[in-house]
Amino acid sequence: MKYGKIILAGGNGYLGGVLAQYFSSLADEVIILARKPQAKTGNIKTLVWDGKTIDEWSQSLKGADLLVNLCGKNVNCRYTEKNKKEIFDSRLIPTHLLGKAIEEMENPPKLWINITSATIYRHAEDHSQDELTGEIGEGFSIEVCKAWENNFFETNTPNTRKIALRMGIVLGIKDGAFPRLLNLVKLGMGGKQGNGEQYVSWVHELDAAGSIEWLLNHNEIEGIINCTAPEPIKNHLFMHSIRKAYGISFGLPAPAWLLAIGAKIIGTETELILKSRWVKPAVLLNSGFDFKYGKIDEAMSALSAKQKDQNKRQGAVSRVR
């Protein structure tokens, strides 16, 4: 199916780049709303916005098939009071702004997807959490997610379908969590983290993009949707799968006390690694969405092959130079 206009608010990060490339061949134009200008690439162009005030950028929303909001400060940091405020503000302010712009529009986007987080569910090692029966957790990151989703759904947009897409850890070779985990594996430190029993809810980048296209084409789906692979996996098996894909047989484990020290040194929180996220995408599965990479070994093999191909091409370019 050919689409008209796709808008990616805050789309200058890793996932925004994945979505821009994915939809560039499917849509007439892809527009990224970002704080800094970027050169146009094919049918992908950038409009400057500050994420705080309605300006000329708002005109681009008119008649769009899809608006995806990816705004939000990276949570890979220490939860200082300053960072906490920035994490909240960077999500709530742009979301409120987009809602205000849409409310005043005669021809608003058909679908507005807010990329939120699967971490909203409680630490779960007993059973999976889905959209229907999942239990909301407690703590700072959960409060961020709750406020973010409440802000999103409180906006009055009767002519725009809305979906809060609770995203798991997106796996891709260019950025995000995976390259950092792979570096640990290559350094011989890719063993289990903590006790290794915590679940990892992940999704391959192409399935993340494909699920968004699926939701765009299924008008009956709205509300809260989980976007994670159908088979979450325990941390020790997750790390083993990375090692297996890259032909590395051994990885030193990292106990919780060591992770706490390391997190403090590099300026992050152990919650990002030690929380058990056992999340199931019930709505996507029940609606018939077919995950291309539903099993972790399939995803890791694809990522490994892609990286080898990329390295080969980069080597060829270097030789030509």
Secondary structure, DSSP 4 states (H G I P E B T S, - for coil): --EEEEEEETTTSHHHHHHHHHHHTTEEEEEEEESS----BTTEEEEE--SSS--GGGGGGTT-SEEEE-----S-S---HHHHHHHHHHHHHHHHHHHHHHHT-SS--SEEEEEEEGGGBPP-SSS-B-TTT--B--SHHHHHHHHHHHHHHHS--TTSEEEEEEE-EEE-SSSSHHHHHHHHHHTT--S-BTTS-SEE-EEEHHHHHHHHHHHHH-TT--EEEEES-SS-EEHHHHHHHHHHHTT------B-HHHHHHHHHHHT--THHHHS---B--HHHHHTT---TT-SHHHHHHHHHHHHHHHHHHHHHHHHH-
